[in-house]
């Protein structure tokens, strides 16, 4: 069964653009040509939409059909222009896959940044208020509170809310496992690339805490000059790594809190005429598809992204049919993917 991702790939636009067109969301300007292409692709792919219910013979039948229809959306904790981020795409695929099994399509996708717009909020609630929402990663308190007050059912993916079901993985232990892999390869000088969490403090971010814990357990010094706050941005990771490489004493390995930041930093190393992993080893977290094709292929911690999306959608649907007696937190397993960007020190 076709998904919004299939339409997006055929037309050459983002999933969010497809979502807006199919759901008649006019909060953003989209050209008539693009709209036409999306509807044509949807028709060619036999995409099923959750449009307004068909007219029935009686008012009672119409009301019953409307009440049984589910409007389910997704909110991503992302900047405005990052819908096609390789970490989030498999999560969305998992969400769509489970919903389609139940004959439901994902009604909308918005970012946290977009929800700050009054026009987007109005469009979200005007016609068919959402029956349920899946929130992917944390967002600022005011926006999150606004959602919870208006949406009857919510499920989080890697959010810190004890009041709703949450699907996640152990971020701190995943980071710890990555750093232990470097330690097991003989590295004692290990740097970090990441970003601060919602609280704006690197020390409270779980992947940094996992990095620091693994180093402390091994008696390895955590050196501030080897800690890069790239604000989860690949461009910044690349530029900050260029600066780090100018230091007289450099780390022999880098743990990166996302594969995108790792791949960007690796480019900076290679451009300096250094070799990976001989001069500097790298390991990331996420195991995005690109990590297999970087040069050299990037060692990473595989996060079950599709499975998290699928489990979140199933949990949301289960909650709507028969609410759980109490909220829970489901941790999915991760695994180490050992590739050529790490090797034992000679």
Long-range contacts (C-beta under 8 A, 24 or more apart in sequence): 1-46, 1-48, 1-100, 2-42, 2-45, 2-46, 2-47, 2-48, 3-47, 3-93, 3-96, 3-97, 3-100, 4-47, 4-92, 4-96, 4-105, 4-106, 4-109, 5-89, 5-92, 5-93, 5-96, 6-45, 6-47, 7-38, 7-41, 7-42, 7-45, 7-47, 10-41, 10-44, 10-45, 11-37, 11-38, 11-41, 13-38, 14-83, 14-84, 15-83, 15-84, 15-89, 15-92, 15-109, 16-83, 16-109, 16-110, 16-111, 19-106, 19-107, 19-108, 19-109, 20-108, 22-47, 22-49, 22-105, 23-49, 23-50, 23-107, 23-108, 25-108, 25-123, 26-123, 27-114, 27-117, 27-119, 27-120, 27-123, 47-105, 48-100, 48-103, 48-105, 49-105, 50-104, 50-105, 50-107, 69-128, 70-104, 70-131, 70-132, 70-320, 71-107, 71-128, 71-129, 71-130, 71-131, 72-99, 72-104, 72-106, 72-107, 72-130, 72-131, 72-132, 72-133, 72-134, 72-313, 72-316, 73-106, 73-107, 73-108, 73-109, 73-110, 73-124, 73-130, 73-132, 73-133, 73-134, 74-106, 74-108, 74-109, 74-110, 74-133, 74-134, 74-135, 74-136, 75-109, 75-110, 75-111, 75-112, 75-115, 75-133, 75-134, 75-135, 75-136, 75-139, 75-147, 76-109, 76-110, 76-111, 76-112, 76-136, 76-137, 77-111, 77-112, 77-135, 77-136, 77-137, 77-138, 77-139, 78-111, 78-112, 78-113, 79-111, 79-113, 80-111, 80-113, 80-114, 82-111, 83-109, 83-111, 85-260, 86-259, 86-260, 86-286, 86-288, 86-289, 86-290, 87-258, 87-259, 87-260, 87-286, 87-288, 87-303, 87-305, 88-136, 88-305, 90-305, 90-306, 90-309, 91-136, 91-157, 91-305, 91-306, 91-308, 91-309, 92-309, 93-306, 93-309, 94-305, 94-306, 94-307, 94-308, 94-309, 94-310, 94-311, 94-312, 94-313, 95-134, 95-309, 95-310, 95-312, 95-313, 96-309, 96-313, 97-306, 97-309, 97-310, 97-313, 98-309, 98-310, 98-313, 98-314, 98-317, 99-313, 99-317, 102-317, 104-317, 112-139, 112-140, 112-143, 115-139, 115-143, 115-146, 115-147, 116-143, 121-146, 125-150, 131-320, 132-316, 132-317, 132-319, 132-320, 134-309, 134-312, 134-313, 134-316, 135-159, 138-197, 138-198, 139-198, 140-198, 153-316, 153-319, 153-320, 153-323, 154-316, 155-312, 155-313, 155-315, 155-316, 155-319, 156-312, 157-308, 157-309, 157-312, 158-308, 160-198, 162-327, 163-327, 164-327, 165-315, 165-316, 165-319, 165-324, 165-327, 165-328, 165-329, 165-330, 166-327, 166-328, 166-329, 166-330, 167-308, 167-311, 167-312, 167-315, 167-330, 167-332, 168-308, 168-329, 168-330, 168-331, 168-332, 169-303, 169-304, 169-308, 169-331, 169-332, 169-333, 169-334, 170-331, 170-334, 171-206, 171-207, 171-210, 172-206, 172-207, 172-209, 172-210, 172-213, 173-210, 174-207, 174-210, 174-285, 174-301, 174-303, 174-334, 175-206, 175-207, 175-208, 175-209, 175-210, 175-211, 175-214, 175-255, 175-257, 175-285, 175-301, 176-210, 176-211, 176-213, 176-214, 177-210, 177-301, 177-334, 177-336, 178-210, 178-211, 178-255, 178-283, 178-284, 178-285, 178-300, 178-301, 178-336, 179-210, 179-211, 179-214, 179-215, 179-255, 179-283, 180-214, 180-218, 181-283, 181-299, 181-336, 181-338, 181-342, 182-253, 182-255, 182-281, 182-283, 182-342, 183-214, 183-218, 183-220, 185-253, 185-281, 185-342, 185-343, 185-344, 185-345, 186-344, 186-345, 187-251, 187-252, 187-253, 187-281, 187-345, 188-218, 188-220, 188-252, 189-220, 189-223, 189-226, 189-249, 189-250, 189-251, 189-252, 189-253, 190-215, 190-220, 190-226, 190-251, 190-252, 190-253, 190-254, 190-255, 191-223, 191-226, 191-227, 191-228, 191-244, 191-251, 191-253, 191-254, 191-255, 192-222, 192-226, 192-227, 192-228, 192-254, 192-255, 192-256, 192-257, 193-228, 193-230, 193-237, 193-240, 193-241, 193-254, 193-255, 193-256, 193-257, 193-261, 193-262, 193-265, 194-228, 194-229, 194-230, 194-232, 194-256, 194-257, 194-258, 194-261, 195-229, 195-230, 195-231, 195-232, 195-233, 195-257, 196-229, 196-231, 202-227, 202-229, 205-257, 207-257, 207-285, 208-257, 211-255, 211-257, 223-251, 226-250, 226-251, 228-265, 230-261, 232-257, 232-258, 232-261, 233-261, 234-260, 234-261, 234-263, 234-264, 235-264, 237-261, 237-262, 237-264, 237-265, 238-264, 238-265, 238-267, 238-268, 239-268, 240-265, 241-265, 241-268, 241-269, 242-268, 242-271, 242-272, 245-269, 245-272, 245-274, 250-280, 251-280, 252-279, 252-280, 252-281, 252-345, 253-277, 253-280, 253-281, 253-282, 253-283, 253-342, 254-280, 254-281, 254-282, 254-283, 255-283, 255-284, 256-282, 256-283, 256-284, 256-285, 257-284, 257-285, 258-284, 258-285, 258-286, 259-284, 259-285, 259-286, 259-287, 259-288, 259-290, 259-291, 259-298, 259-300, 260-286, 260-288, 260-290, 262-291, 262-298, 262-300, 262-341, 263-290, 263-291, 263-294, 263-298, 266-294, 266-295, 266-298, 266-341, 270-295, 276-341, 277-340, 277-341, 277-342, 277-343, 278-343, 281-341, 281-342, 281-343, 282-341, 282-342, 283-341, 283-342, 287-337, 291-337, 291-339, 292-339, 294-341, 296-339, 296-340, 296-341, 297-339, 297-340, 297-341, 298-339, 298-341, 299-336, 299-337, 299-338, 299-339, 299-340, 299-341, 299-342, 300-337, 300-339, 301-334, 301-335, 301-336, 301-337, 302-334, 302-335, 302-336, 302-337, 303-334, 304-332, 304-333, 304-334, 307-332, 308-332
